[in-house]
Amino acid sequence: MPKILESVIEIGSTGIRLVVCQRTQEGVLNVVDKSELPVSLGWDVFTSRLVSRETLLQCIKILSRFKEQLAGWGIKPEQNSIIATSALREATNRDTVVDRIFVKTGFRVKIIDGIEENFYMYTAVLESLRYDYPQIKTQNSIILEIGGGSTEIMVLNKGKMAAVHSLRLGTVIIQQNIKNLHGTQQDTRHYLRDYIKNTGVNLNTEISLQKIQVFISIGSELQIAAKNIGLQLGLRCWKISREDFFKFVDKVQAYSTEECMAKYQISYNDAQSFGIGLLTYKLFLGLTSADSIIVTDTTIREGLLQSKVSSESNLQSEFTSQVVASAVNIGRKYHFDEEHAKYVCKVALKIYDALENELGLSSESRNYLEVASILHDVGTFIRGADHQKHSKYIIANSDIFGLAKDSMKIISQIALYHRGNLTQPTDDDFYAFSRQERTLVLKLASILRIADSMDRSHTQHIEDFNISFKADTMIIHTNNRAVSNLEKMAITEKSDLFEFVFGYTIIVS
């Protein structure tokens, strides 16, 4: 069996981490090498918003070392994925830092946003718990990771994504805030309690946290706790009882940084934030009814690697269903017409599939259309008139599992153009996109306009239909003896963009 090696480097707030995995032909990833070296990136950025020259040189030195390590495995820089999270994301000189790293090492750094982190985290958790804890697919669960600069949260309602959030709350940020206020350890506890209490109030609007039965973490602090007081469930999975965890957290709060280093064999940087991280997990656990914490020894790095092979497995359909579940949950939050939204989505995807051979789009474009179709009318929550403008705003400022902020901007633009007189877009945000992105928006928006017009009455009157093409005409064949004049008029009114983009006249028969 051929050995396929994959690698990821993550530039985090407190360290730079490397993982090398061997991928089997079945898509299973086995970790064969790991390295981690501390770096003060978060301390720089969360204090001054800048990566200092000294820290940049430190990063380049570490990455050069990892480059040599990868060369030993026969992995070239261009074959390696390198990502950066919250610290570099918030640095005002991030472009300069990324450029210097490329010049000195050949590594092309991708700065990912919080929702992408969530996506990779879910991928890693799903794969690692697939056999050791399958309850994640059926029970109400929360997945939590507290990093140096952010906290990633996913809440699942019986296995389906109910909420996804990336909070600007991390161990390094907490330390910086308390330090700036000259606060004590007691001040830290009060600060965290208030912040997490308010977060819990917001999360409760999406799903009652008291109904959470399973609490899952992939944080490094929890991995240390699990190896000390946890019950091992599998090769990389532990269970810690609620009571034992609370006692452990309280004990650690009394330790100094030096004592944490000695007792748990961790670096000074990690020891500084160890107690704060544990306390944060404790407070979040206290919001739920979970009687234990499930800890998995995996990371977003493995999640990224697993996502690369997901199209070759049944994970792809799982991801798509979670994206849709997340979008539907947002729609419910804004009291959308769910039956209309799902019908429009079904119609839009049917038209998309009929045009697939001439769309010339990537596979993710279908997901964009699906989400835009589900959420196109959410703006009516604010105001019925010109609701497409409000839909654009809501979508652009919402978090959906698996979709980055740039993707949400594209989807919001597709939703904006689902109604109104339109032969050529005039929106400034539209022209801020690349030519390829503008073409994508126009193609998908034109399909959404037709799909929406086929349920102008919001009664799902056209139960089924087929599509055929004849010369420059697209014919929609319905099984209804009489399609309502309302739908026919709507299709005529909203076919302008479709005809402009694809060159097809639309006939309903």
N, C-alpha and C positions, 0 to 999 in steps of 0.2 A: 504494500500500500504506500503510495507516494506521500512524503511528508510535506505538508503545506503550512508554512509559517506566516503568522500574522502578528503585528505589533502595534501598540499604541503608547504614546507618551502624553501624559496629562500635566499641564502647568497649572498648579493650584495655588491657593493663598499661602499655604505653609510649606509646600514641598513640590518637587517635580518627581513624577512617578512613571515608571516604565513597566509594561507587561508584554511578554512574548508568549504567544499561544501556538500550539500545533492544532491545525484543523484537519479532521478526518474527512473522508469522502462523504460521510453521512452528515457533515456539518457540525459535529461535536467539537468543542474547543477544550483543549487540555493545556493548562498553564505550565510552561517549561522554564520560565525565567521571570524574576521580578526584581526591581530595584527601586529605591526611594531615597532621595537626598533632600534635606531641609533647605528652604529658601525663604527670605523675609519679604516676599512680594506683597502679601496682604498688609503687613505693617507699614510699608511705604504708601500703598495706594489709599488705604482707608484713613491715613493721616493727612497726606498732602495731595492725593489724587494723581500722583506721579510715581513712575518707577524710577528709582534713583540710578545713577551711573553705576554705583557699586553693585546694586542688586542685579542690574542688567548684565554686568560682567560675570556675576556669580551664576546667573541663569545660562549664559553662553558656555561657561566652563562645564557646568553639569551636562548640558545638552551635547557638548563635544565628547564628553566621556561616554554618554549613552550611544552616540553615533558609533564610536569604536566598539561598544558592546554589541550593537546590532550587526556591525560588519562581521563580527565573529560568528554570528548566526547566518551570515550570507544575505542579510536584509539591507537594501539600499535605502537612503533617505526618502526617495520618492515612493517607496513601497510601504513606508511607515505612516500611520496617521498620528498627527500631533494636534491636540486640542488645548485650549485655555478656557478657564472658567471665570468666576466672578471678579477676581482681583484684576486680571488683565482686561476684562470686559469694562471695568469702571475707570481704568487708567486713561487720563487725557492724552498721554503720549504713546498709546498702545500701537498706533501705526508705525511709529519710529522703532519701537521695541520689536515688533513683528519683522520689520525690514532688516534690522541688525541681526536678528536670529537667522534669517534666511541667508544673508550675505556670509555669515560666519560658519554656518553649519549645513546649509542646504535644506533645512527643515521649513516647510510651509505650514505655519500655524493657523489653525481655524479657531476663531473665538466663537464659542457657542453660547446661546442664551439659556436662561433658566429652564424653559420648557423643553429644549433639546436635552438638557441634563436629565429632566424627568423621564423623557422617552428612553434614554439609554439606561437609566436606573431601573425602569420597569422591565426592560428587556433582560437585564442582568438578573433581576429578582425572579422573573417568571421562569427563566431557564434554570437557575440554581435550585428553585423550590419545586420544580416540576414533579419530582418523584418523592422528595423528602417531606413536602408539606403542600399537597394539592388543594387543601382547603381554601387557599387564596382565590381559587376560581369560583367558589360558591358562597363564601361568607363575606360579611361587611368587613372591609380591611382598610387600614391606613399604612402607607409606605412612607418612611421618613428618613431623610439624610440631612444631618447638620454639618455643614462644612465650615471653612474659615470665614467665607464672605456671604454665604447664602444658605437658606434652608429650603430643601425641595420636599414638597408634599404631594402625595396622590391619595385620594380617597375613593374606594371602590364600593359600590352598592351591589352586593351579591355577585361580585366578580366583574361588574361593569363600571367603567370610569364615571364617577359622579363629580369629582372636582380635581383640579390640578393647579398648583400654585408654586411660585418661586418667590420666597420672601427674602428681603434684604436683612436677614438676621443670621449671623454667623459668629463663631467663637471669637475670632479676631476683632470683628466689629464691636461685639459686646465689650471686650477688654478695652478697646480704644475709647468707647463711650464712657465707661466707668472711670477710666484713667483721666479723661478730659474733665470730668466732673469731680475729680479727687474723691471718688466714692469708696466705700468699704465693701467687704464681702456681703454684708447685709443689704447694701444698696443694690448690688448685683442681683440678689434674689428678688427684691421688690421690682426692679426693672423688668426682669424676665417674667415674673408672675403677671404683671400688668400687660405686657406685650402679648404673651401667649393667651391670656384670658380674652383679650380683644380679638386675636386671631381665631380663637375657638368660637366666639360669637358669630364671626363671618362664616366660618365653615359650617356652623349649625344651620345656616340658611340653605345649604346645599344637601346636607345629610346630618341627622342627629349623631353627634359624636358618641353619645351614650349607647348607640346601637352598634358601635364598632366592636367587633369580637376579636379581631386579629390585628396585632400591632407588629409591623415588620420594619427592621432597620438594617442598613448596610454601612452605618457610620463606623469609623475606626475606634471611637471610644466604646461603642457597644461591642465591637469585636474583642477588645481587651477584657471587658466585663464578662462576656460570654465564656472566654477561655479560662476565667478565674472562678466563676460561680454558676455557669450554665450547664445544662444537660445536652449532650451532643445527640442530635437527631439523625445526622448524616455526615458525610465527609466534610462538608463546608456549611453546616447548618446547626444552630444551637437554639435552646429554649431556656429563658430565664423567667422564673416566677415573678409576679408583680411585687410580692413581699420581699423576696431576696434582693431584687433590684433596688427597691427603695432603701433598704438597709445598706447596700453597697454604696449607693450615691451619697448617703449621709456620712458614711465613714470616710469617703474620699475627700469630702469638703473640709475635713480637718487636717489633711495632708498639705505640706508645702510643695512647691514645684520640685525641689530637690528630692523629696521623699517619693513623689510620683515617679520621677526618673528612675530611682533605685528599685522601687517595688515592682514596676511594670515594664522596665527595660525599654523606655521610650525616650525620644530626643527632648531637648530642652523646650523647643518650640511647641511640641505636642503636649508636654507636661504642663506648660503654662495654661493651656486651654482645656486640659483633661476634665477638671472639675466642672467648669462652665458647660462643656458639652454634655456631660452626664446629667447635670441639673436640668438642662433644657429638655432632654429626652424624658426625664422624670415628670416634668410639668405637662408635657404633651400627653404622656401616658395617663396622667391623672384626669385628663378630660374625657377619656374613653372608659369603657367597661371591660376592656381586655384584661384577662387574669395573668397574662404573660407577655413577653416580648420574643418574637422570632428573629434571630440574628443570622444573617447569611454573610459568609466571607467572600463577597464579590464586590465589584466596583463598576462605575460607569465605563471604565476602560474595557472590561469584558463585555459590557452591554453594547458598546460601539462595535466591537468585533462581531458580536452575535448578530447585530442588525445588518451587517454586510452580507450575511448568508441567509437572512430571514426570507428572502425571496425564493430560496431553494427549499424552504420548509413550510410547515403549516403556520408558522408564526406570522406570516404576512397577512393572512386573513384575520388573525387575532388582533394585530395592530389596527387594521382597517376598522374592525368592529369597535375597538376602543376609541378611535378617533370619532366615529359616528356617535357613540354613546356620550362622549364628552360634549359634542356639538348639540345633541338633543337636550342634554341637561341644561346647557346655557339657554336654549330656546324656552324651556319650561320656566327657567328663572324669570324670563321676560314675558311669560304667559302667551306664547305664540300659538297659532292655530296648528296644532300638531298634525292633524289629519291632512290639511292642505300642504304643509311643509313636506311630509313624507310622500305625498302623491307627486308633488312637483319634482322632488328628488328622483323618484322612480322614473318619471317621464324624461327628465333631463339625462339620466344615465342611459336610458334606452336610445335616445337620439345620439348621444355621444358614441355609443357602441356601434350604431349604424354608420356613423361618419368616421370611425376609427382609422380606416385606411388612408384617409386624406387629411386628418387632423395634424399629423406630424408633431405630436406632443409627447412629452415624457410620461411615464407611468403614474407619477404623482399628480398629474393634472386632473385625472379622474377624481382623486380625493378632494382636490380643490373645488371642483364642480359640486361634488356631493355635499361638502360642508356649506358652500355658498347657497345651495338649494335649500338646505335645512333652515338656514338662518336669514334668508333674504328678507323676511318680513318682520324681524324682531324689533325694528325701529318703530312699529306701530305702538309699542309700549310707551313711547315718549309722545308721539303725535302721528295721527293717521295721514295728514297731508305731508307730502314730501318725505314719507317715512323711509324711503330708500337712503336718504342722507343720514338719518339717525341709525339705520341698520349698518351703514358703513362705519360710523363712529363706534358703535357697540362692538362690532366684530373686530375692528382694528385694535381695540383695547381689552379684548378678552383673551384668556388663556385656554387653549385647546390642546389636549394631550397629543404629543407627537408633531405639532406644527410650530415652527419657529415664528418669531415676530415678523420677519420679512414675508413669510408665507401668508400670515394673517392679513398683512397689508394688501396682498394680491387678491385674496378671497374677499376682503371688504370692498375692493374696487369692482369685482365681479358682481357682488350684491347691489352695489350702487347703481349699476347700469341695467338692473332687471326691469326697470320701468322708466317712463318718460319718453319724450320725443328725442330720438337719438340716431343720427346718421354718422356723426363724427364726434368723438369725445372732446370736451373742452376743459376738463378738470385738471388743475395743476399737478395734483398728485399722480395722475395718470402719466403725464409727460416726464415725471421724475423717474419712472421705471426705465429699464433698458428696452431696446427695440424688441428683443425676444419676449420680455415680460409683457409689453404692451400688446403684442400679437396674441399671447396666451389669454390675456384679459378679454380681448375682443372676441376671440373664438368661443370662450366659455360663457361670457355674458350673452352672446347671441343665442346660444342654446338655452340658457336659463330663461331668457325672455319668451321664447316659444313655449317652453315647459310651463311657465307661470300662466301664460295666456290660455293654455288648455284647461285650466281650472279657474277661470276668471270668476265664476260664480261661487267658488269654494264649496262645491257640492260633489266633486269627483264624478261629474256626470259622464265623462268619457271613460268607461270602465277598462277598455282594452283597445289596442291599436297596433298596426304594423306599418313599417316604413319601406317604401320602394323609391327608386330613382329612375327617371326617364328624361334623357337629355339634360336640360338645365332646370329640371323640376324635381322637387322632393315631395312625394305624395304620402300623406298620412291617412291610412285606411282605418276607419273606425268600424266597430261592430254595432254602433248605434244607428238606428234607422233615421234618426234626425238629430244631428249635432245642434245644440242650441245656438241661436243667432249671437248670443253674448260671447261664446267662445270663438265663433267664426270671426266676429268683428275684432276681438282682442288679438287673434292670430294675425289678421290683416294689419292691424295697427302696429304690432310689435315685431313684424318680420323684417323691418327695414335694415337693422344691423345684420341679421342673418344673411339676407340677400347681398348686402355690401361685402361681407366677409367671405362667404362661400360661393356666391354667384348663383344660388338656387332660389327659384320662386317656390313658395310653399302652397300646396293645394290640400285641402281637407275633404275627404270623400266619405 
